[in-house]
Amino acid sequence: METKNNELEEMRQQLGILKEKIDGQKLINDKLIRQSMLNKMSFMKKYTWVSFFALAYIYVAFFFLREQFNMSWLFYIATVIIMTVDVLFDAYINRFSKDQFLNNDLIATSKRMVRMKKLRKRSLLIGIIGMSIWSPWLFTELYYGASSSNGLVSPDYMWGTIVGGLVGLLAGACIGIWIYLRMQSINSDIISQIDELTKDTKDSPML
């Protein structure tokens, strides 16, 4: 009888050690998964910083373009306001902190990723509408501004600038769509990871 009790006690100890090892492994896996999610989100932060530098370039570039092509101040002011609002809204959508991934509740983080996707989709639709208005306005300003420059801007240079602008807009649209799809994909991957992690936690018989 005493021998059986000793065997049972030894089995309990072994099970306890095994449970501690499993719990420790789960904790390590949880941290690795959280860090992996955070690493994926670093693309958003890089994009935000690049956007701010691009915005500063737009302020300067369009100022000299306005001077060269005799474009209206209204167009310049509208352009910098539109671009500024767009960059700030993107920064608002893509904001996040390390704690949200490393320490906070992942269910709340998943909901935030879903909201991020919805806001980004809304931003894209608004951006498409805005660009469909702004682009014709840009080329109108270039054409009529150059025409009223009293020969300071040659027709060849004007049409070269317009064609270059069209190519730039198409390239920018392609890059913008790629960035949009990349960000949406990152959010979707993180949501899937969180769903799998929380599902495993709920289904675990050890908890």
C-alpha positions, -999 to +999 in steps of 0.1 A: +000+000+000+028+024+009+046+015-023+015+023-043+012+057-025+048+065-033+043+056-069+012+078-071+031+107-054+060+102-079+035+103-108+019+135-095+054+151-093+062+140-128+029+153-141+035+186-122+070+189-138+055+181-172+028+207-168+053+234-158+074+225-189+043+227-212+032+260-196+067+274-200+068+263-237+034+280-243+046+312-227+077+312-249+055+305-280+031+333-270+060+358-267+075+347-300+041+350-318+035+384-302+070+396-313+063+383-348+031+403-350+050+434-338+077+429-365+051+427-392+036+460-380+070+477-384+061+482-421+033+506-410+057+527-389+083+529-418+055+540-442+044+567-418+079+582-416+084+580-453+051+598-458+061+627-436+093+631-456+073+629-489+049+656-476+078+680-469+090+674-505+055+681-518+054+714-500+087+725-516+083+709-551+048+723-557+059+757-545+085+759-573+061+743-598+036+770-590+062+797-596+074+781-628+040+774-644+022+805-630-002+783-612-028+797-588-022+800-551-056+784-545-043+752-562-011+752-542-029+758-509-056+731-517-028+707-527-008+710-495-040+708-474-052+677-491-018+660-489-014+670-452-048+657-443-041+624-462-008+618-445-021+627-410-051+604-415-029+575-426-007+581-395-038+580-374-050+548-389-016+530-387-007+541-351+001+514-326+023+507-296+045+478-285+023+472-255-007+464-277+012+433-290+036+423-262+015+429-231-021+438-238-052+415-245-049+401-280-086+401-285-086+439-282-056+440-305-075+419-331-105+442-329-081+471-335-067+454-366-102+450-380-110+486-373-077+496-390-087+477-421-121+493-423-106+528-418-080+522-445-106+510-470-126+541-463-095+563-467-088+546-501-123+553-514-121+590-503-086+592-518-098+579-552-126+605-552-102+632-542-076+623-569-103+622-596-110+659-588-074+670-580-057+654-611-077+673-638-073+704-618-035+699-618-033+695-656-056+724-661-033+746-640-003+734-659-018+740-693-034+774-687-006+786-664+021+778-690-001+794-718-003+827-698+034+828-690+041+850-721+065+825-736+085+818-704+075+782-706+078+766-740+051+743-754+075+713-756+084+718-719+048+722-709+037+690-727+067+672-714+057+681-679+021+671-684+031+637-698+056+633-670+029+641-645+006+615-660+033+588-658+040+599-622+003+597-613+000+562-628+032+550-610+020+566-578-014+549-581+003+515-586+026+520-556-004+532-535-025+501-544+005+478-536+010+495-502-027+493-495-029+456-503+003+450-483-011+467-452-044+450-454-026+416-458-005+423-427-036+431-406-054+400-419-024+378-410-022+392-375-060+387-370-056+351-382-026+346-358-046+360-329-076+338-337-054+307-338-036+316-305-068+324-286-085+292-300-056+271-288-058+287-254-095+281-251-092+245-263-063+236-241-072+209-215-045+222-191-063+255-185 
